[in-house]
Amino acid sequence: MSEAVLYQSVLQKLGQLSPQKLVELDAFLAFLVQKQNKGIGSIANGTAPLDQYFGAWEDWDDDEFQSFLKHTTEVRNDLFFMREVDL
Protein backbone atom coordinates (compact mmCIF):
# COMPACT_ATOMS: atom_id res chain seq x y z
CA MET A 1 0.00 0.00 0.00
CA SER A 2 1.45 3.34 -0.99
CA GLU A 3 1.85 6.14 1.52
CA ALA A 4 -0.88 8.21 -0.11
CA VAL A 5 -3.37 5.33 -0.06
CA LEU A 6 -2.47 4.50 3.52
CA TYR A 7 -2.88 8.15 4.53
CA GLN A 8 -6.31 8.32 2.88
CA SER A 9 -7.35 5.07 4.55
CA VAL A 10 -6.40 6.39 7.98
CA LEU A 11 -8.26 9.67 7.36
CA GLN A 12 -11.39 7.80 6.24
CA LYS A 13 -11.35 5.73 9.41
CA LEU A 14 -10.86 8.88 11.50
CA GLY A 15 -13.95 10.35 9.91
CA GLN A 16 -15.99 7.36 11.07
CA LEU A 17 -15.06 7.72 14.75
CA SER A 18 -17.33 9.40 17.26
CA PRO A 19 -15.94 12.45 19.09
CA GLN A 20 -15.69 10.40 22.30
CA LYS A 21 -13.41 7.87 20.59
CA LEU A 22 -11.20 10.66 19.27
CA VAL A 23 -10.07 11.35 22.83
CA GLU A 24 -8.87 7.74 23.16
CA LEU A 25 -7.24 7.88 19.74
CA ASP A 26 -5.44 11.10 20.62
CA ALA A 27 -4.04 9.51 23.77
CA PHE A 28 -2.90 6.45 21.81
CA LEU A 29 -1.25 8.57 19.13
CA ALA A 30 0.51 10.62 21.81
CA PHE A 31 1.81 7.35 23.27
CA LEU A 32 3.12 6.22 19.84
CA VAL A 33 4.83 9.56 19.24
CA GLN A 34 6.42 9.49 22.70
CA LYS A 35 7.59 5.91 22.13
CA GLN A 36 9.05 6.86 18.76
CA ASN A 37 10.77 9.95 20.14
CA LYS A 38 12.37 7.92 22.92
CA GLY A 39 13.60 5.41 20.36
CA ILE A 40 11.86 2.48 22.03
CA GLY A 41 10.68 0.15 19.34
CA SER A 42 10.15 0.81 15.71
CA ILE A 43 6.82 2.32 14.76
CA ALA A 44 7.37 1.55 11.09
CA ASN A 45 7.56 -2.23 11.41
CA GLY A 46 5.81 -2.66 14.76
CA THR A 47 8.66 -4.46 16.49
CA ALA A 48 10.68 -3.47 19.51
CA PRO A 49 14.40 -4.20 19.35
CA LEU A 50 14.71 -6.89 22.00
CA ASP A 51 18.43 -6.37 22.29
CA GLN A 52 17.66 -3.17 24.22
CA TYR A 53 16.52 -5.37 27.08
CA PHE A 54 19.29 -7.99 26.98
CA GLY A 55 21.33 -7.95 30.16
CA ALA A 56 18.88 -5.71 31.99
CA TRP A 57 19.38 -7.83 35.13
CA GLU A 58 23.05 -8.53 34.51
CA ASP A 59 24.22 -6.32 37.38
CA TRP A 60 21.82 -7.88 39.90
CA ASP A 61 23.15 -10.50 42.28
CA ASP A 62 21.33 -13.85 42.40
CA ASP A 63 19.47 -13.11 45.65
CA GLU A 64 18.21 -9.78 44.34
CA PHE A 65 17.04 -11.36 41.08
CA GLN A 66 15.31 -14.25 42.88
CA SER A 67 13.59 -11.73 45.16
CA PHE A 68 12.40 -9.83 42.09
CA LEU A 69 11.02 -13.03 40.52
CA LYS A 70 9.27 -13.98 43.75
CA HIS A 71 7.72 -10.52 44.10
CA THR A 72 6.57 -10.57 40.46
CA THR A 73 4.94 -13.97 40.94
CA GLU A 74 3.19 -12.82 44.13
CA VAL A 75 1.85 -9.69 42.47
CA ARG A 76 0.63 -11.68 39.47
CA ASN A 77 -1.11 -14.17 41.75
CA ASP A 78 -2.73 -11.39 43.77
CA LEU A 79 -3.97 -9.63 40.65
CA PHE A 80 -5.22 -12.58 38.65
CA PHE A 81 -5.60 -15.76 40.66
CA MET A 82 -6.64 -14.67 44.13
CA ARG A 83 -9.35 -12.18 43.22
CA GLU A 84 -12.97 -12.91 43.96
CA VAL A 85 -15.36 -13.08 41.04
CA ASP A 86 -19.04 -12.41 41.60
CA LEU A 87 -21.18 -14.27 39.14
C-alpha positions in Angstrom: 0.0 0.0 0.0 1.5 3.3 -1.0 1.9 6.1 1.5 -0.9 8.2 -0.1 -3.4 5.3 -0.1 -2.5 4.5 3.5 -2.9 8.1 4.5 -6.3 8.3 2.9 -7.4 5.1 4.6 -6.4 6.4 8.0 -8.3 9.7 7.4 -11.4 7.8 6.2 -11.3 5.7 9.4 -10.9 8.9 11.5 -14.0 10.4 9.9 -16.0 7.4 11.1 -15.1 7.7 14.7 -17.3 9.4 17.3 -15.9 12.4 19.1 -15.7 10.4 22.3 -13.4 7.9 20.6 -11.2 10.7 19.3 -10.1 11.4 22.8 -8.9 7.7 23.2 -7.2 7.9 19.7 -5.4 11.1 20.6 -4.0 9.5 23.8 -2.9 6.4 21.8 -1.2 8.6 19.1 0.5 10.6 21.8 1.8 7.4 23.3 3.1 6.2 19.8 4.8 9.6 19.2 6.4 9.5 22.7 7.6 5.9 22.1 9.0 6.9 18.8 10.8 10.0 20.1 12.4 7.9 22.9 13.6 5.4 20.4 11.9 2.5 22.0 10.7 0.1 19.3 10.1 0.8 15.7 6.8 2.3 14.8 7.4 1.6 11.1 7.6 -2.2 11.4 5.8 -2.7 14.8 8.7 -4.5 16.5 10.7 -3.5 19.5 14.4 -4.2 19.3 14.7 -6.9 22.0 18.4 -6.4 22.3 17.7 -3.2 24.2 16.5 -5.4 27.1 19.3 -8.0 27.0 21.3 -8.0 30.2 18.9 -5.7 32.0 19.4 -7.8 35.1 23.1 -8.5 34.5 24.2 -6.3 37.4 21.8 -7.9 39.9 23.2 -10.5 42.3 21.3 -13.9 42.4 19.5 -13.1 45.6 18.2 -9.8 44.3 17.0 -11.4 41.1 15.3 -14.2 42.9 13.6 -11.7 45.2 12.4 -9.8 42.1 11.0 -13.0 40.5 9.3 -14.0 43.8 7.7 -10.5 44.1 6.6 -10.6 40.5 4.9 -14.0 40.9 3.2 -12.8 44.1 1.9 -9.7 42.5 0.6 -11.7 39.5 -1.1 -14.2 41.8 -2.7 -11.4 43.8 -4.0 -9.6 40.7 -5.2 -12.6 38.6 -5.6 -15.8 40.7 -6.6 -14.7 44.1 -9.4 -12.2 43.2 -13.0 -12.9 44.0 -15.4 -13.1 41.0 -19.0 -12.4 41.6 -21.2 -14.3 39.1 
